[in-house]
Amino acid sequence: MRIDKGSSINKISSAVLTKSYEHEKFIYYIFLKFWNLYVDKINYGEFIFAKKSNLISITKIISEPSNVYHNFAVIDGWQEYQLTDLFYERFKKKIKLNYNEILADTYKYRSTDSINDIIKIMKKNKEAFFLKNSKNILLKKFSQNEIMIIASLVEREGIDDDDKRVISSVIQNRLNKNMKLQIDASTIFSITQGKYKFTKKLSLKDLKNPNIYNTYFIKGLPPLPICYVSRKTIDIILENYNSDYLFYFYNNRLNRHIYSKTFEKHKKKLKEYRKNEK
């Protein structure tokens, strides 16, 4: 059942008793009017009742905030344009949220919640997550924003959880050695800025793109995350998984990344892969 904001008591009572006689609706109307004036205010929004609910229990339910929740899912690795499209599809408004403001997660909201209410829910979710993990050792080494940047690189590069762990260790190893990260996902973002889907192969010219998000061009981390990241991926980063790997490439045939500890081994594996690809 849905009660629109500003609905009259007469309209509400008729909506509750759709299949009742007129005299029954009138009696409930009088009761509801008294209830609304002297007991509790009738709320608006969507409500669901048990099949055998009586009028007293129904009246109590509609005197509380809406008990119907909707899901709003922000998918791991989404770009700005994808979340903007979802907001517009759901609420007919174009909303932009920075990647470091929220987590990719499934949020629940009531029909009575405004967009600002939903955004507050999303932001509080992220704040609660980092508060819970505030004593993690990596949050003493990196800022919250830097953790989200690393997580976003891993989110866009990693195939599965195990792959994400190793890529996370590669990023930290390269940062520790002051090496360029050279992550393709960052180069793609330097071109699209998260505003559209990248559909072509990266070229040598792309890798040389003088942009602050292109980790083939800059040393260190980009200034901000490059996508929305999930709590699961951030948890993987905060595990602080260790490896000696510094290099990797993607093997299309095996559908996984191939890791190496030295540049010489990396070149050798890459050469063998390219030879077999011909």
KOLKE-266733 format. One line per field, with one value per residue: residue number from 0; x, y, z of N, C-alpha, C in turn. Coordinates in pm, 1 decimal. Example, Ala and Ser with C-alpha at 12.3 -4.5 7.8 and 13.67 -1.06 7.14 Angstrom:
2
seq: (0;1)
n_X: (1319.0;1285.0)
n_Y: (-569.0;-225.0)
n_Z: (780.0;708.0)
ca_X: (1230.0;1367.0)
ca_Y: (-450.0;-106.0)
ca_Z: (780.0;714.0)
c_X: (1320.0;1290.0)
c_Y: (-330.0;3.0)
c_Z: (780.0;787.0)
REM end
This chain:
278
seq: (0;1;2;3;4;5;6;7;8;9;10;11;12;13;14;15;16;17;18;19;20;21;22;23;24;25;26;27;28;29;30;31;32;33;34;35;36;37;38;39;40;41;42;43;44;45;46;47;48;49;50;51;52;53;54;55;56;57;58;59;60;61;62;63;64;65;66;67;68;69;70;71;72;73;74;75;76;77;78;79;80;81;82;83;84;85;86;87;88;89;90;91;92;93;94;95;96;97;98;99;100;101;102;103;104;105;106;107;108;109;110;111;112;113;114;115;116;117;118;119;120;121;122;123;124;125;126;127;128;129;130;131;132;133;134;135;136;137;138;139;140;141;142;143;144;145;146;147;148;149;150;151;152;153;154;155;156;157;158;159;160;161;162;163;164;165;166;167;168;169;170;171;172;173;174;175;176;177;178;179;180;181;182;183;184;185;186;187;188;189;190;191;192;193;194;195;196;197;198;199;200;201;202;203;204;205;206;207;208;209;210;211;212;213;214;215;216;217;218;219;220;221;222;223;224;225;226;227;228;229;230;231;232;233;234;235;236;237;238;239;240;241;242;243;244;245;246;247;248;249;250;251;252;253;254;255;256;257;258;259;260;261;262;263;264;265;266;267;268;269;270;271;272;273;274;275;276;277)
n_X: (84.0;45.3;87.6;46.7;227.5;58.4;-191.5;-543.4;-731.7;-962.0;-905.0;-697.6;-822.4;-1004.4;-828.4;-717.5;-938.2;-1036.0;-1212.1;-1436.8;-1765.1;-1948.2;-2034.8;-1863.1;-1620.0;-1668.6;-1687.2;-1427.7;-1294.6;-1371.3;-1255.4;-983.1;-937.5;-965.2;-754.0;-533.4;-542.5;-526.0;-377.9;-154.1;39.3;-46.2;165.4;344.9;420.5;540.6;384.7;370.0;165.3;86.6;-100.7;-333.8;-379.5;-530.0;-739.3;-640.5;-368.9;-283.6;-322.8;-139.8;95.3;96.1;136.6;395.8;731.8;774.2;772.1;875.6;1147.8;1381.3;1631.7;1950.4;2201.6;2544.2;2788.7;3092.5;3385.0;3258.0;3226.6;3207.7;3005.1;2833.4;2714.8;2591.9;2407.5;2246.0;2135.4;1985.9;1809.7;1666.0;1579.7;1543.9;1725.9;2042.2;2318.8;2634.3;2890.3;3194.8;3461.7;3588.3;3405.2;3207.3;3130.4;3131.2;2844.6;2543.4;2265.4;1996.6;1685.2;1400.3;1088.3;1016.3;1247.8;1469.3;1689.1;1912.1;1898.2;1955.9;2216.1;2344.9;2318.6;2485.9;2734.7;2772.5;2797.6;3048.1;3208.1;3164.8;3279.7;3555.7;3607.5;3577.8;3801.1;4011.7;4243.0;4406.5;4721.5;4804.7;4663.4;4805.0;5026.4;4935.0;4707.2;4348.0;4233.3;4439.8;4442.0;4197.3;4252.9;4452.0;4294.9;4108.0;4262.3;4334.0;4078.8;3997.2;4188.6;4220.5;4125.7;4009.3;3968.4;4213.9;4389.9;4367.0;4488.7;4759.1;4816.3;4778.2;4998.4;5204.3;5171.3;5232.5;5496.7;5622.1;5576.1;5729.2;5981.4;6000.6;5916.4;5750.3;5403.2;5268.5;5011.1;4756.6;4481.5;4476.7;4575.7;4376.2;4173.2;4284.0;4229.2;3948.0;3837.5;3645.6;3401.2;3294.0;3272.7;3569.4;3674.1;3869.9;4199.3;4482.3;4729.4;5075.3;5102.5;4894.0;4995.2;5188.5;5054.6;5040.7;4922.3;4785.8;4670.5;4773.0;4965.4;5182.1;5305.3;5331.6;5499.7;5431.5;5107.3;4790.1;4597.8;4338.1;4087.7;4005.7;3770.1;3459.0;3487.9;3467.2;3391.0;3495.8;3717.2;3875.5;3916.6;4080.7;4307.4;4379.2;4457.4;4719.9;4884.3;5181.6;5433.8;5704.7;5681.2;5712.1;5633.0;5384.0;5171.3;4883.5;4755.2;4586.3;4506.6;4516.6;4358.8;4441.2;4665.9;5019.3;5292.4;5606.7;5929.6;6153.1;6266.8;6390.4;6295.3;6028.9;6030.1;6113.0;5902.5;5695.2;5780.8;5771.8;5499.1;5394.2;5505.4;5374.3;5123.2;5113.6)
n_Y: (-119.3;226.1;547.3;866.7;1172.0;1419.7;1313.5;1284.9;1198.9;1066.6;959.4;785.6;605.1;487.0;362.8;169.8;9.8;-112.1;-307.4;-299.2;-226.9;85.1;196.1;75.5;180.4;443.9;432.1;350.5;569.5;773.4;668.2;669.2;938.5;1035.4;892.8;1002.4;1263.2;1247.7;1025.9;918.6;1044.5;986.3;836.1;877.9;710.3;383.5;80.5;-242.7;-515.6;-788.6;-1074.8;-1132.1;-905.4;-691.1;-393.0;-226.5;-302.0;-241.1;34.0;110.9;42.0;217.7;445.9;456.9;508.8;430.2;81.7;-50.9;-134.4;-33.9;-146.0;-11.9;-47.4;-6.5;-94.9;-284.0;-136.1;32.4;317.8;680.2;763.0;545.6;529.5;778.4;741.7;545.9;684.7;871.0;706.6;596.3;815.7;1029.3;1236.6;1390.1;1295.8;1345.4;1171.7;1168.1;929.3;869.8;922.2;739.3;384.4;104.3;-73.3;-239.0;-53.3;23.4;186.1;390.5;467.6;717.2;847.0;1108.6;1204.7;1320.6;1206.1;940.5;964.0;1047.9;813.6;647.3;775.2;763.5;491.5;440.6;591.9;453.5;208.7;269.9;368.3;141.2;3.3;158.9;115.4;-36.5;-136.9;-45.0;187.5;360.2;396.6;476.7;730.6;755.0;822.2;744.3;467.8;406.7;480.6;294.3;64.5;111.5;91.2;-175.7;-286.4;-239.0;-376.1;-637.7;-986.6;-1182.3;-1249.8;-1357.5;-1276.6;-1003.2;-969.2;-1022.5;-826.8;-600.4;-627.1;-598.3;-331.7;-198.6;-285.0;-166.3;102.6;128.2;103.2;325.7;312.2;355.8;284.5;182.5;90.8;-31.3;26.0;276.2;435.5;413.9;543.8;797.9;883.0;854.3;966.8;850.0;895.6;764.5;443.7;268.2;143.0;59.7;-79.1;-13.3;214.9;287.7;558.9;630.4;536.1;720.2;942.6;1257.5;1282.1;1330.7;1105.1;894.1;626.6;534.8;756.9;926.1;913.8;725.6;740.3;807.0;1116.0;1075.0;812.0;579.0;457.8;331.9;157.6;-160.3;-270.8;-519.9;-536.2;-333.6;-446.3;-656.7;-513.6;-410.6;-638.6;-654.6;-818.3;-992.7;-1013.1;-1088.0;-989.8;-774.2;-720.4;-775.3;-924.5;-957.8;-1268.3;-1372.9;-1623.6;-1793.1;-1653.6;-1500.9;-1317.7;-1300.3;-1323.6;-1172.9;-1154.8;-1017.4;-785.3;-903.5;-1169.6;-1113.2;-999.2;-1222.4;-1408.9;-1263.9;-1243.5;-1513.8;-1556.3;-1377.8;-1489.1;-1734.1;-1641.1;-1564.2)
n_Z: (0.0;-74.7;56.6;-36.7;12.1;193.1;157.7;216.1;514.9;452.2;199.2;267.6;445.3;270.5;98.1;262.2;320.6;73.5;-27.8;125.1;270.7;235.4;479.3;658.3;577.6;647.4;925.1;986.9;887.4;1069.0;1299.3;1221.0;1184.3;1445.0;1560.9;1423.4;1516.6;1799.8;1888.2;1723.7;1451.8;1111.4;877.5;563.2;250.7;143.1;243.5;393.4;486.5;706.9;596.1;748.3;899.9;1141.4;1168.9;1368.8;1395.3;1136.7;1133.7;1327.9;1194.8;971.5;1104.4;1160.9;1021.2;670.3;596.4;386.5;191.5;-60.7;-288.8;-371.2;-574.4;-598.3;-811.1;-781.2;-905.6;-1079.3;-1296.6;-1301.1;-1485.9;-1490.4;-1235.5;-1232.6;-1439.3;-1319.3;-1100.1;-1244.0;-1383.1;-1171.5;-1013.6;-1179.3;-1179.7;-1224.6;-1060.6;-918.0;-761.9;-591.3;-623.0;-385.0;-190.7;-127.7;-80.7;-303.4;-288.5;-168.2;-103.3;118.5;101.5;188.8;24.2;96.1;145.7;59.9;-215.2;-101.2;152.2;89.3;-11.6;220.8;372.7;224.3;250.2;527.5;559.6;446.0;620.7;861.8;798.9;769.1;1021.5;1174.3;1087.5;1166.8;1317.2;1165.9;1034.8;783.0;750.4;894.0;750.6;499.9;382.7;422.3;177.9;4.5;44.7;-69.9;-330.3;-404.7;-374.7;-575.9;-808.4;-789.9;-794.9;-1058.9;-1201.1;-1099.8;-1124.0;-962.0;-606.8;-509.9;-708.9;-678.3;-430.1;-485.9;-680.2;-525.1;-353.2;-538.7;-617.0;-374.4;-340.9;-561.7;-507.8;-276.8;-384.7;-533.7;-797.2;-1112.8;-1130.8;-1353.0;-1446.8;-1642.2;-1615.7;-1496.1;-1697.7;-1887.8;-1745.9;-1739.1;-1988.2;-2030.7;-1802.1;-1651.0;-1767.7;-1982.7;-2155.6;-2225.2;-2527.1;-2704.2;-2785.2;-2576.2;-2681.4;-2764.8;-2766.0;-2596.4;-2352.4;-2305.8;-2238.9;-2096.2;-1817.5;-1490.6;-1386.7;-1518.5;-1467.6;-1604.8;-1674.0;-1448.7;-1126.0;-831.8;-666.8;-833.5;-797.5;-696.5;-639.4;-909.3;-961.2;-821.6;-520.3;-352.9;-15.7;24.6;-147.4;-37.5;211.9;132.2;53.3;302.0;429.2;383.5;221.6;140.4;-108.7;-338.9;-586.6;-869.5;-1122.7;-1377.9;-1627.7;-1843.5;-1936.5;-2205.0;-2296.4;-2076.1;-1909.6;-1686.4;-1467.0;-1509.9;-1305.7;-1206.3;-1046.4;-1122.5;-1376.3;-1591.6;-1590.4;-1628.6;-1887.0;-2032.4;-1991.3;-2105.3;-2367.5;-2447.1;-2424.1;-2617.2;-2843.0;-2858.4;-2905.3;-3166.0)
ca_X: (0.0;121.6;20.7;118.4;240.3;-53.2;-319.1;-646.3;-769.8;-1065.7;-837.6;-620.2;-915.9;-1058.6;-721.0;-701.9;-1057.9;-1078.5;-1319.4;-1536.1;-1886.8;-1931.3;-2051.9;-1740.5;-1518.5;-1700.7;-1650.4;-1280.3;-1254.6;-1387.2;-1152.0;-851.5;-929.3;-939.4;-617.7;-438.1;-545.4;-501.6;-291.6;-26.7;22.4;-34.2;282.3;326.6;519.3;493.0;368.3;329.4;99.4;62.4;-229.1;-447.4;-367.4;-654.7;-730.9;-555.1;-228.2;-257.0;-313.5;-10.6;202.3;100.9;177.4;541.9;792.4;754.0;841.6;916.4;1280.0;1426.7;1777.0;2023.3;2331.1;2659.9;2868.0;3238.7;3455.2;3180.2;3277.2;3115.4;2889.3;2741.7;2636.2;2508.4;2296.5;2156.4;2061.2;1887.2;1709.1;1585.0;1523.3;1533.3;1817.5;2182.5;2395.8;2774.7;2957.8;3335.5;3492.1;3633.2;3298.6;3121.1;3176.6;3043.3;2770.9;2398.5;2205.8;1851.4;1622.0;1254.2;1035.2;1005.0;1381.9;1511.3;1821.2;2010.0;1893.8;2025.2;2359.0;2392.4;2330.9;2603.6;2854.9;2787.1;2843.7;3193.6;3267.8;3159.1;3375.8;3692.4;3617.6;3596.5;3935.9;4102.6;4368.7;4483.1;4858.2;4820.5;4605.0;4907.6;5122.9;4865.0;4584.5;4224.1;4220.7;4539.8;4394.0;4090.7;4317.6;4511.1;4183.3;4045.4;4352.2;4319.2;3941.5;3988.9;4288.3;4212.5;4028.0;3940.1;4025.6;4355.7;4459.9;4368.7;4589.3;4893.6;4830.1;4795.6;5137.7;5289.0;5160.8;5309.5;5639.1;5670.2;5577.9;5844.3;6104.0;5987.6;5897.4;5619.9;5312.6;5243.6;4885.9;4675.9;4352.1;4495.4;4592.9;4241.3;4101.1;4341.9;4167.0;3801.6;3798.3;3529.3;3278.3;3241.8;3339.9;3685.8;3646.6;3980.1;4321.5;4576.1;4841.2;5196.9;5071.3;4811.6;5081.3;5269.0;4962.5;5090.5;4806.8;4816.0;4615.1;4842.4;5079.4;5297.9;5364.2;5366.4;5545.1;5341.4;4964.4;4709.0;4547.6;4210.5;4051.9;3963.2;3639.7;3398.2;3548.0;3387.8;3455.2;3569.4;3848.2;3953.1;3958.3;4195.1;4423.0;4415.4;4522.6;4863.7;4945.8;5319.5;5497.8;5825.0;5655.1;5718.3;5583.9;5283.7;5097.4;4763.3;4760.0;4450.8;4476.2;4495.2;4265.3;4496.1;4789.6;5144.6;5375.2;5752.1;6001.1;6254.2;6231.5;6442.2;6199.0;5906.7;6051.3;6119.9;5766.7;5616.1;5827.4;5716.8;5354.2;5369.7;5545.1;5266.1;5001.4;5120.2)
ca_Y: (0.0;350.6;669.6;983.1;1283.8;1513.5;1243.2;1310.1;1083.4;996.1;882.1;678.7;503.5;416.1;277.8;55.3;-75.6;-105.6;-402.7;-294.6;-148.9;228.0;228.2;30.5;281.7;564.7;406.4;351.9;708.9;843.7;614.2;713.2;1082.7;1046.9;841.4;1099.4;1384.8;1230.3;912.0;923.8;1095.6;890.8;865.0;855.6;619.1;249.5;-5.9;-380.8;-571.4;-933.2;-1106.0;-1130.4;-789.3;-620.1;-248.7;-164.0;-326.2;-164.6;175.8;127.7;33.4;339.6;556.8;448.6;530.8;323.6;-44.0;-111.1;-86.2;-58.6;-161.2;75.1;-116.9;51.5;-213.4;-273.0;-100.0;124.2;450.9;789.4;767.6;435.9;568.2;890.9;682.1;477.9;789.5;930.5;602.5;573.6;937.9;1133.1;1346.6;1357.8;1315.2;1304.8;1146.5;1134.0;789.0;852.0;962.5;625.8;250.6;23.1;-156.7;-235.4;32.6;13.4;314.8;394.0;554.1;852.6;906.0;1196.3;1170.4;1361.3;1103.2;822.1;997.1;1045.8;671.8;595.9;834.4;709.2;353.8;447.7;641.0;344.4;106.4;312.3;378.8;3.1;-41.5;270.9;72.2;-119.6;-86.9;26.6;320.6;444.7;420.1;547.7;800.6;689.2;846.0;661.7;328.6;395.2;487.8;161.4;-29.2;135.0;33.2;-321.1;-318.8;-237.3;-467.1;-774.6;-1079.7;-1242.1;-1206.4;-1395.3;-1188.4;-870.2;-970.0;-1014.0;-694.5;-507.0;-637.5;-542.2;-185.8;-154.3;-310.2;-65.1;230.3;124.3;116.4;449.8;276.5;387.9;170.8;131.0;14.3;2.3;83.0;419.2;500.7;421.2;650.2;927.2;917.6;864.5;1037.4;781.3;950.4;673.6;314.6;262.0;25.0;23.0;-124.0;93.6;231.6;345.5;700.9;637.7;514.4;841.8;1052.7;1333.5;1307.8;1298.1;973.4;791.7;579.2;515.0;890.7;978.8;822.9;727.8;717.0;916.3;1199.7;1025.3;680.3;578.5;391.5;302.2;33.2;-233.6;-295.7;-645.2;-507.0;-258.4;-546.9;-728.1;-422.5;-399.0;-763.7;-628.2;-939.7;-968.9;-1095.8;-1024.6;-957.6;-634.4;-708.9;-871.8;-895.7;-1040.3;-1376.0;-1392.2;-1766.4;-1850.8;-1565.2;-1462.9;-1240.1;-1373.2;-1238.1;-1194.1;-1080.5;-932.4;-738.4;-1002.2;-1280.1;-1056.0;-989.0;-1357.9;-1464.4;-1185.7;-1282.7;-1647.6;-1541.1;-1314.2;-1586.2;-1833.0;-1574.4;-1544.1)
ca_Z: (0.0;-80.1;100.0;-88.2;105.7;183.7;135.9;317.9;596.6;376.1;93.8;333.0;496.7;153.8;44.5;353.3;310.5;-67.5;-59.0;233.4;248.3;261.6;621.9;725.3;545.4;723.6;1065.8;995.7;863.6;1197.3;1388.7;1174.0;1209.2;1589.2;1582.4;1368.2;1598.2;1942.3;1922.7;1649.5;1316.1;1001.7;794.4;419.6;193.7;109.0;360.5;368.6;604.7;707.5;531.9;841.0;989.8;1171.9;1144.6;1470.7;1359.8;1013.7;1172.5;1396.1;1094.0;889.0;1191.8;1166.7;888.9;571.3;627.2;258.8;151.6;-197.3;-300.7;-463.8;-580.4;-667.1;-843.1;-769.9;-1028.3;-1163.0;-1326.9;-1269.5;-1576.0;-1459.0;-1118.3;-1276.3;-1515.5;-1225.5;-1028.9;-1335.3;-1409.7;-1051.3;-954.4;-1283.0;-1148.6;-1248.1;-937.6;-928.2;-634.3;-608.9;-593.6;-245.9;-98.8;-92.3;-117.2;-387.8;-193.7;-188.3;-1.5;132.3;129.9;182.6;-82.1;151.7;156.3;-49.7;-269.0;0.6;257.2;37.2;-17.5;360.0;409.0;154.1;309.5;663.5;542.4;425.4;745.8;960.2;757.4;800.6;1167.4;1219.9;1049.9;1191.8;1379.9;1072.2;1017.5;655.9;764.0;955.4;642.5;392.7;420.3;380.0;33.7;-64.8;49.3;-169.5;-462.1;-428.5;-392.5;-706.7;-909.2;-775.8;-837.4;-1205.4;-1259.2;-1048.5;-1180.3;-847.9;-478.6;-502.2;-802.1;-617.0;-322.7;-543.3;-742.4;-413.5;-307.0;-645.1;-605.8;-257.8;-368.1;-656.5;-435.4;-185.2;-464.2;-611.0;-938.0;-1169.9;-1114.4;-1488.9;-1443.8;-1759.9;-1575.6;-1469.0;-1827.8;-1945.4;-1675.5;-1778.3;-2117.0;-2020.6;-1679.3;-1594.9;-1825.9;-2085.4;-2161.8;-2314.1;-2610.2;-2793.7;-2719.1;-2542.0;-2774.4;-2705.9;-2747.5;-2474.6;-2235.9;-2287.3;-2210.6;-1980.4;-1732.0;-1350.3;-1353.3;-1597.1;-1387.9;-1693.1;-1687.3;-1315.8;-1021.0;-717.5;-687.7;-887.4;-687.6;-644.4;-693.7;-1049.9;-970.1;-691.6;-470.0;-254.1;113.9;11.9;-206.5;61.9;310.8;73.4;63.9;443.7;471.6;368.3;166.8;97.5;-211.6;-393.8;-727.1;-912.5;-1260.4;-1422.9;-1750.8;-1855.1;-2035.0;-2257.6;-2312.0;-1942.9;-1839.5;-1555.7;-1470.6;-1490.8;-1219.9;-1204.4;-942.6;-1186.3;-1510.4;-1687.1;-1596.2;-1685.9;-2032.3;-2087.2;-1991.8;-2200.2;-2501.3;-2472.9;-2442.3;-2747.3;-2945.6;-2867.1;-2950.4;-3311.9)
c_X: (87.9;33.5;103.9;120.9;124.5;-188.0;-416.7;-675.8;-874.9;-1003.6;-761.3;-713.1;-976.3;-955.4;-700.0;-817.4;-1114.5;-1199.0;-1429.9;-1658.8;-1863.0;-1943.6;-1929.1;-1627.2;-1540.7;-1659.4;-1498.4;-1226.8;-1261.6;-1278.0;-1014.2;-830.9;-897.3;-795.4;-513.2;-430.1;-492.6;-405.9;-155.5;-53.5;39.6;83.4;249.1;439.0;455.8;489.2;326.4;273.8;92.3;-78.8;-349.2;-439.4;-505.4;-632.7;-642.2;-408.1;-190.0;-237.3;-181.8;104.5;212.0;128.7;328.8;599.0;770.5;834.7;880.3;1048.8;1309.5;1578.9;1833.3;2166.1;2433.6;2759.0;3017.8;3298.8;3379.1;3252.4;3168.0;2989.0;2787.0;2655.0;2543.3;2386.5;2195.6;2072.7;1951.4;1773.8;1613.0;1511.8;1506.3;1614.8;1960.4;2263.4;2537.7;2832.3;3101.9;3361.6;3534.4;3527.2;3217.0;3190.2;3079.1;2976.0;2623.5;2336.1;2054.3;1795.3;1470.3;1210.1;1023.5;1140.7;1410.4;1646.7;1929.4;2014.8;1974.4;2175.9;2419.8;2412.9;2458.9;2732.7;2880.0;2837.8;2995.6;3264.3;3273.1;3261.5;3517.6;3712.8;3645.3;3739.6;4044.8;4237.7;4453.6;4618.5;4876.5;4761.0;4694.0;5012.9;5062.3;4744.1;4464.2;4205.2;4317.7;4500.4;4286.0;4145.7;4376.4;4400.8;4117.6;4130.4;4338.6;4181.4;3932.0;4082.2;4263.2;4100.1;3943.8;4012.8;4174.3;4440.7;4473.1;4474.0;4729.6;4915.8;4849.9;4939.5;5234.0;5289.3;5244.7;5459.5;5697.0;5673.8;5699.9;5976.7;6103.1;5980.7;5760.5;5531.1;5279.3;5122.8;4794.4;4545.0;4362.2;4510.7;4457.9;4162.6;4154.1;4281.7;4017.2;3754.3;3671.8;3397.0;3219.3;3323.7;3452.4;3676.4;3761.0;4099.6;4410.2;4690.9;4962.2;5176.3;4988.1;4897.7;5167.1;5182.9;5005.1;4977.3;4837.0;4757.0;4687.4;4968.5;5194.8;5373.6;5411.5;5430.3;5448.2;5197.2;4897.9;4649.9;4420.4;4182.5;4001.3;3830.9;3582.3;3447.4;3461.7;3464.2;3538.9;3708.5;3934.8;4001.2;4080.7;4321.1;4473.7;4471.8;4674.6;4939.6;5084.8;5362.4;5623.3;5804.5;5658.5;5654.5;5472.3;5227.2;4979.8;4776.9;4617.2;4411.0;4442.4;4393.8;4312.6;4623.0;4909.3;5241.1;5523.1;5814.9;6104.5;6208.9;6277.1;6344.4;6067.3;5917.5;6050.7;5980.6;5678.5;5651.7;5770.0;5566.8;5322.9;5404.1;5433.4;5135.4;4997.1;5064.7)
c_Y: (124.9;467.0;787.1;1094.0;1381.2;1448.0;1272.3;1182.1;1000.2;906.4;763.6;567.5;422.5;321.3;153.6;-43.2;-73.4;-194.8;-403.9;-213.4;-4.1;261.0;184.6;130.4;407.7;549.2;412.2;492.9;788.9;800.1;669.2;862.2;1108.6;1005.8;944.9;1225.8;1362.9;1116.6;922.8;969.9;984.3;932.3;846.9;765.6;485.4;162.6;-145.5;-438.1;-723.1;-959.3;-1091.7;-1015.2;-728.5;-469.9;-177.3;-180.0;-250.0;-17.5;204.1;128.9;162.5;464.4;559.7;485.4;409.3;199.2;-120.3;-49.1;-123.5;-69.4;-64.7;22.1;-40.3;-62.8;-184.6;-236.9;-6.6;256.6;554.6;785.1;659.2;467.7;684.4;840.4;615.0;578.2;847.4;832.2;587.8;700.1;1053.4;1257.9;1300.8;1396.4;1266.1;1288.4;1107.1;990.8;766.2;893.1;844.5;493.5;188.8;-78.4;-155.6;-161.0;14.7;151.2;300.5;486.6;698.7;922.2;993.5;1149.0;1207.2;1261.5;981.0;845.9;997.9;902.9;614.2;647.1;781.4;565.6;349.7;491.9;530.6;236.0;145.9;332.0;241.0;-45.1;60.7;230.5;-15.7;-55.9;-6.9;166.5;413.2;482.5;504.7;621.1;719.7;703.0;758.5;514.0;308.3;404.1;351.8;59.4;-12.4;79.2;-118.6;-366.3;-330.8;-338.7;-613.3;-857.4;-1143.6;-1199.5;-1238.7;-1304.9;-1047.8;-861.4;-949.6;-877.1;-587.5;-508.3;-579.4;-389.6;-134.9;-174.4;-203.0;73.9;238.2;144.8;241.5;422.1;326.4;263.6;104.1;37.2;61.8;71.8;232.8;497.5;516.6;533.9;788.0;976.2;944.3;952.8;977.6;824.0;864.2;545.4;318.6;133.0;-17.0;-28.7;-4.0;95.5;287.3;493.5;720.6;627.1;636.8;964.0;1128.0;1377.5;1259.5;1164.4;860.0;746.5;527.2;647.5;945.4;870.7;834.5;704.3;833.4;996.7;1148.7;885.3;691.3;503.7;378.6;165.6;-29.1;-248.1;-423.0;-621.2;-427.9;-352.5;-624.0;-642.5;-420.3;-528.1;-749.5;-753.6;-907.3;-1065.9;-1022.1;-980.3;-806.9;-612.1;-810.3;-828.9;-991.8;-1140.5;-1407.2;-1538.8;-1831.1;-1771.9;-1533.1;-1381.1;-1330.5;-1279.8;-1274.1;-1106.9;-985.5;-894.4;-838.4;-1118.5;-1234.6;-1049.4;-1126.2;-1420.4;-1394.0;-1222.2;-1418.7;-1639.8;-1483.4;-1406.7;-1688.4;-1773.4;-1558.6;-1664.7)
c_Z: (0.0;-34.1;51.2;16.0;84.3;159.9;250.2;395.8;523.0;268.9;153.1;381.4;382.7;94.8;130.6;335.2;168.5;-97.6;47.3;192.0;289.2;410.1;703.3;701.6;627.6;869.6;1081.9;974.0;993.6;1294.8;1351.8;1199.1;1356.2;1619.8;1539.8;1453.3;1739.7;1980.6;1855.4;1507.1;1212.8;914.1;647.3;369.2;159.3;234.2;316.5;497.9;592.9;655.2;625.2;941.3;1016.2;1156.9;1246.0;1432.8;1233.0;1047.3;1243.5;1295.4;1013.5;972.5;1211.6;1029.4;798.7;607.4;500.2;216.3;6.6;-196.4;-403.6;-467.3;-662.5;-686.4;-833.2;-906.0;-1119.9;-1181.6;-1299.2;-1354.9;-1542.4;-1337.6;-1153.1;-1352.3;-1422.7;-1147.1;-1118.1;-1364.5;-1292.4;-1005.8;-1053.0;-1249.6;-1172.3;-1125.0;-960.9;-787.7;-662.0;-563.0;-448.6;-143.3;-47.3;-125.9;-216.5;-296.0;-233.5;-71.3;0.2;166.9;121.3;69.7;-35.0;164.6;35.0;-102.7;-167.9;115.9;215.0;32.7;123.0;408.3;349.6;218.1;451.4;660.6;526.2;553.8;851.5;927.8;797.7;950.8;1227.1;1195.5;1082.9;1251.7;1288.9;1043.2;888.9;661.2;846.3;850.7;530.5;448.8;372.2;228.9;-45.0;-65.5;-56.5;-311.7;-498.1;-455.8;-528.9;-820.3;-909.7;-825.8;-989.0;-1270.6;-1223.6;-1108.5;-1070.6;-720.4;-466.5;-590.7;-742.9;-506.3;-379.4;-607.2;-635.6;-363.4;-409.9;-636.2;-488.9;-278.4;-459.7;-592.3;-344.0;-258.0;-552.9;-762.0;-985.6;-1161.6;-1247.7;-1493.5;-1556.1;-1723.3;-1548.5;-1598.9;-1896.6;-1879.5;-1714.0;-1909.9;-2100.6;-1905.9;-1617.8;-1653.8;-1937.0;-2086.0;-2264.2;-2395.0;-2702.0;-2714.0;-2688.1;-2641.9;-2700.0;-2678.1;-2620.4;-2349.0;-2204.6;-2254.8;-2083.9;-1888.0;-1590.3;-1305.0;-1424.8;-1524.5;-1473.6;-1707.2;-1552.5;-1229.0;-903.8;-758.0;-760.4;-771.6;-620.7;-699.4;-837.2;-1069.9;-829.4;-645.4;-360.7;-122.9;107.1;-45.1;-109.6;172.1;261.2;81.8;207.8;502.5;466.3;322.9;111.8;-11.7;-257.6;-538.4;-752.7;-1049.3;-1286.0;-1558.0;-1759.1;-1968.4;-2079.5;-2265.0;-2178.1;-1860.0;-1697.6;-1574.7;-1442.4;-1418.3;-1229.1;-1096.9;-1001.0;-1326.4;-1616.5;-1702.5;-1659.3;-1838.1;-2098.0;-2098.0;-2095.0;-2344.0;-2540.7;-2501.3;-2580.2;-2863.3;-2967.4;-2918.1;-3101.8;-3387.5)
REM end
